[in-house]
Amino acid sequence: MSEIVLTAETTRTTGTRSSRRLRREGRVPAVVYGLSQDPVSIDVDWPELRRVLTTDAGVNAVIHLEFGGEKQMSIVKDIQRHPIRRDVTHIDFLRIDPKQDVTVDVPVVMVGEAKEVTDADGMVDQNMFSLSVNAAPDNIPNELEIDISDLTVGSSKRVGDISLPVGVTTDVDLEETVAVGMITRSTLEAMAAEEAAEAAAEAAEGEFAEGAEGAEGEASAAEGGDANEAADSE
């Protein structure tokens, strides 16, 4: 992949008023820090920032910030957004050393079809959507896959079931749940309704059978009484 370069300016003054002015001009206030160097307040062009964040690497792209006559390798550490409009209002860049691992959150994607769960009218509930991993800057995965093909109702997939690329590790507990096969509420309600209907049908059949036996007994008794009366009259 070609080097991702983002040009930044260091002339901005800090403060709410200055930041608002920058945003009106289509620029995003930011800061770059890390590697035991002083933080530097910068600002970047929003369309260019959007471009570097929408590559295949996503928010974990290695970005070469160009300012002050030099380039600094970095990754996005934090993005702040407007609570309603969701516009990017501020961004933090972390300087990185190409020879040192970095810790990033990588999206977790389910692959395969949990046929047994589907056949049982269930669903797969994904509990974990990203995993914190340690990787070299040039070896950060775009996403991590977990195969759910053999998932059944009541079983789960865990962090240990994710196949990490060579050189990529995680400090997350391997027993942490990623996805669970489960029966949906609507299915449970349908099953309960079906069981209730079957129980009602069985109860009705029982009552009918008891009624039939009672009627049969009364008929037999009546026949016996008629026979006795006939014998007496003779």
Buried (B, 14 or more C-beta within 10 A) or exposed (E): EEEBEBEBBEEBEEEEEBBEBBBEEEBBBBBBBBEEEEEBBBBBBBEBBEEBBEBEBBBBBBBBBEBEEEBBBBBBBEBBEEEEEEEBBBBBBBBBEEEEBBBBEBBBEBEEEBEBBEEBBBBBEBEBEEBEBBBBBEEBBEBBBBBBEEBBBEBBBBBBBBEBEEEBEBEBEEEEBBBBBBBEEEBEEEEEEEEEEEEEEEEEEEEEEEEEEEEEEEEEEEEEEEEEEEEEEE
